[in-house]
Amino acid sequence: VGRLLYYQKNKKTCDDNPFWCGAHFDHGVFTALTPASYFIDGQPILEPKEAGLFVKVNGCFKKIEADPEVMLFQAGEFGQLATNDAIRATEHR
């Protein structure tokens, strides 16, 4: 089972929250993250500085600079519950 999510920047709230998605935990066991592509008027552009994967590390969010050819995986809350905290869910935005 899988699902594909797309987060579009909300222009009305971008000044209040510059991130495209709020901090959260995914609810599954693992989430596969595919590289993102960004376009303006059909032309590819570099990833905006406020976009991407930000993972909470030692209480602060750190942007993960990933190779665009690499698929990443992160742990979800069900994985943490099923393993009795042996695997910890990844808080991210």
NORPEHU-V165634 format. One record per run of one state. SS is the DSSP state (A for helix, B for strand, O for the rest). FROM is the first residue (numbers start at 1). TO is the last residue. Records with the same first field share a line. If there is no record, write none. Layout:
SS = FROM-TO  FROM-TO
This chain:
O = 1-23  25-29  34-37  41-42  46-53  58-59  64-71  76-76  83-91  93-93
B = 24-24  30-33  38-40  43-45  54-57  60-63  72-75  92-92
A = 77-82
